[in-house]
Amino acid sequence: MEFLWSPWRQQYVTSGQAQKISGCVFCHFSHPSTPEFDAEHYILHRGQHNFVILNLYPYTTAHLMVVPYAHIAELSHVDKSVSDEMMDLAKLGQKAIGQVYQPDGYNLGMNLGSAAGAGVASHLHLHLLPRWNGDANFMTTVGETRVLPESLADTYQKLNQHFAF
């Protein structure tokens, strides 16, 4: 067996962030916070109706999500002001990722309901994933493992400056 070393994960595991949060994880992050709280939890931006956060279990480097503050599961129940801002923040995220990482493409989407693959089915959220030609290698398709080249903290530092306004 070969080993893939990712020593940066130890900091995540021992920092307490890996501990389960009671209730909805997105509602936990929705509450008013301090800049220190946002940095610790990789929240890049807070809008009027949504916030932008790095995915703690990313499929690719710079995988972020746009999450409404309101605990709503159905897209059809979201007010227009919330969905409009959600798309505006997705555009801002695409621009930031493009400037920092220069990906070849993007996946943008929602998994609505557990049958559709939603990990947090009770709270709507929009995924934005940068993609590079050839990024789906044998590790993902055969080993069900993803190898990311940098820590979430490094990704946060690189993207955070593009959300400051």
N, C-alpha and C positions, 0 to 999 in steps of 0.2 A: 504494500500500500504506500502511495506517495502522500506527503503532507503538504498542505498549503498553509503557510504561516501568515497570520494577520494579527500581529501583536497589538495594533491599535484597538482591536475589539475588546481587549482586556479592560481598558479604561471604561468602555461603555458598559460592560458587564458588571464591573465593580462600582460604578458611579451611582447606582440606584436607579438609573433610567431604565434598566432592563426589568425592574420590578413591575408587577402588574398594577395598573391604576384601576381603582374601583369605579364602576360606571363607564360611561362613554369616554373614550380617550380623547376624542375631538372636543367634547364639551369641557373636559379638563383643561385643554389648551385654549378654549374660547374665552375663558374668564379674563377680565382685565389683569394686566400683568406689568412687570417692570422690564426694562431692557435686559437686565440680567436673566430673568426667567425666559424671555424670548430667545436669547443667545444660547442658554443651556438646553433649550428644547428645539433649536434650529428653526425658529419662526422668523422668516425673512421679512414679512411685511404684515401689517394689520390695516385693513381697509375699513370702511363703514359697516359692511355686511359680511365680509369674508376675511380670512387670513391665509397667508401663503407659508407653507411649512415643507421642509425636506422630509421625504419619506424615510422613516427610521429603518426600514427594511427595503432598500432600493433595489430595483431591477437593473438600473444603470447608474453611473455617476450622475449627479445633479437631478435625479428623479424627485420632482416636487409635486405638491398637491395644493389645490385651492379649495378651502373648506369654509362653508357658511358657518357663522356663529350659531344660527338657529339649528336645533336638533330636528332635522327633517330628513326622512328617508326617500321620499318620492320627488323626482324632478318636477312632476306636474303640480306639486304643492308649493313650489318656490315662487316668491314674488319676483316680478320682472326686474326690480331694482337689484335684487340679490343675484339673479342669473346674468344680468348685464355686467355687474361688477365682477362676477366670477370670470366671464370671458375677457374683460379688460385686464384682469390680473393674470390670466393665462397668457395673453399677448405680451404683457410686461415680462413674465417668466420666460417666454420664448426668446424675447430680445436679450435678456440678461444671459441666458444659457448660451445663446448664439455668440455673444460678444466674448464670453469666457472660454467656451469649449469648442466652438465651431463644428457642431455635429452635422452629419449628412442629412438628417431628417428628424422627425419627431413623431411620437405617438401621443395623442390627446384623447382621453376617454374617461368614462364612468362605468363602473360595474354596479348595476342597480339590483340589489337583492343578493342573497347568499348563493342562489342557484346560478347567478351570473358571475360569481367569483368575488363578490365584495367581502373583504376581510372585516370591515365595519359596516354591516348592511343597514344599520339603523340610522346612520348619519351620512348623508350625501357628501361626496367629495369628488373632485376632478383631478385626474392624474395627468402630468406633463412629463414625458420621458424623452430625453434626447437619444438619438440613435446614430450609430456609425456603421458604414458599410462593413460587413463581416463581423459585427459584434455578437451575433448568436453563434457561439462556438460549441464545441463538444461538452464543455463543462455545464452549460445550461441545458442542453438537450439530452445528454446521456447521464451526467452525474448529478443533475438537479441541484447544481451549485453555481453560484455567481461569484466571480472574482472582480472586485472593484479596486481600482488603482490608488484611491486616496480615501482618507477618513472623512466622516461626515463633518467634522469640525473644519477641515481644510476646505471642503466644498462650501460650507456656510460662509467662511471668511471670503472666499472668492466671489460668491454671488451677492452677499449682503450689501455691498457698496452699490450695487445696481438697483436696489430697492429703496435706498435712502432718498426721501424727498419730503 
